[in-house]
Amino acid sequence: MGWLGSSDKKGPDPVSRQDRQKCWESRDAYFACLDAAGVVNPGTEGTSCAAPLKAYQQNCAKSWVDYFNQRRVLAEQQKSVLATVNTQASAANRK
C-alpha cells in the first residue's frame, strides 16, 4: 500500500475517457427510459426503468448521478418557464 492508499478500483474512474463515455451512455439510456415512461424526476419511476438505472448507477460516480438528476429536473422546469414567457410575449405582441 502506498501513501495515497490502495490501488483497488472500487468504482468508475471519472478521469478515464472510456469510463466517462460509459457513464454518459448509461445516463442517456436511463433518461430515454424516463422520457418514454413520462417521468421527469429520476427515482420516481418505480420499477419501469430498473435495468437502465442499475447500469447508470454502476457506471457513474454518485456525485455525477446526483448532478445529472438535478440538471434534468432543472432543465424541465426551465422548459415550462420558457414556454410561459414565450406565450406571454406572443400575446403582448398581438395587442
Number of C-alpha atoms within 10 A of each C-alpha: 7 6 5 6 7 8 8 7 7 6 13 18 14 15 8 10 10 12 17 17 14 18 23 17 15 21 23 14 18 22 23 15 19 21 11 11 12 10 15 18 15 19 13 11 15 9 9 13 20 14 12 19 21 12 17 23 19 16 24 24 18 14 9 16 18 13 11 17 18 13 12 15 13 13 13 13 12 12 11 11 12 12 11 11 12 12 12 11 11 10 10 9 8 6 5
